[in-house]
């Protein structure tokens, strides 16, 4: 069977039947991998949207979440820089005031993360919720550790 097919291909090439094929001399198109769990219509719709500059909602959400996290962490670190070393009672009150303000932002951020986790098609791209208290503890611990290092350097 293989021999018969090969002979037919050779005969067609000699007659010039392959000379006017579209794409002749051009590289083969890249193989497009797509999610096997998405139906063909959805895949094609997404492809048309992406080709025209639109991104799926989960990608837009991912970018927003990343930017909001960075902004929140920058705010936290800038407040940390204003705290004295060692921390005083007034510093802790000021810190707690900021934590209460950040709570609303974190709630909005976590609701976006929940929505993102429902939309993202790849399980490994899921995100953990932002834990305000754990992050605050880590920032304050880092503040205290920096204080200890500075005191060692001075002595």
Buried (B, 14 or more C-beta within 10 A) or exposed (E): EEEEEEEEEEEEEEEEEEEEEEEEEEEEEEEEEEEEEEEEEEBEEBEEEEEEEEEBEBBEBBEEBEEBBEEBEEBBEEBBEEBEEEBEEEBEEBBEEBBEEBEEBBEEBBEBBEBBBEBBEEEEEEBEEBEBEEBBEEBBEEBEEEBEEEEEEEE
